[in-house]
Amino acid sequence: MNQLTTVMLKEAEIFWKAMIVQLRMKVAHGGILTPRRIRM
């Protein structure tokens, strides 16, 4: 169980880092209004 949970945590961490990078790129391209649209 411990090994499996650590693997899932690592995968989730990589996934969230990728999501944050995509959000930053969208904000950089779209300006200030895009984060509000993404949250909705």
N, C-alpha and C positions, 0 to 999 in steps of 0.2 A: 504493500500500500504506500509506504513512504517513497519508494523509488518512483512509483507511478505519479504520485501527487507532485513530486519535485519536477518531473518531466512536464507535467501539465502546467505548472507554474512558470517554467522557463518558456514554454510555447506561448502562454498568455502574455508574458512580458514582452516577447519578440513581437507578438501581434499588436499590442498596445503601442509599442514604440513605432511600428510601421504606421498605425493609424494617426499618431501624433505628427509624424513627418508629413503624411498626406494632408492633414488639417493645416499645417504650417504652409505648405505649398499652395493650398487653395486660398488661404488668407493673403499670401504674398501676391498671387495672381489676381484675386478678385477684390482685394481691398478690405475695408473694415466691415462691410455689411454681410459678408459670407458667413462668419461664425454664428450670427444670430439665426440664419436660415438653417444651418447644420443642426443647431440645438433643437429647433422645432422639428 
